[in-house]
Amino acid sequence: MQAQGTGPGTKQVYRGLVQAFMVVVRTEGWRALYQGWGATSLKMIPMSGASFVTYEILRREIEKMRHVIELDEEDDDED
């Protein structure tokens, strides 16, 4: 809908989301709704993996830092 022309002489194809959905299904079939899904998945899988690995590394480093801080506080309490 954002890609539709808004200038003079351009035809508005869709009036809203539901109407666009109905037009696509009616003219191109249900499979048209899933076009591009494969390419998007190929892009998202490595990105999600990188995000997960980064999260895990940072989580472990923060846990190490917390442990060191707790040990320092225990040493200070003994003095």
Helices and strands as residue ranges (DSSP letters): H 17-28, G 30-34, H 37-78
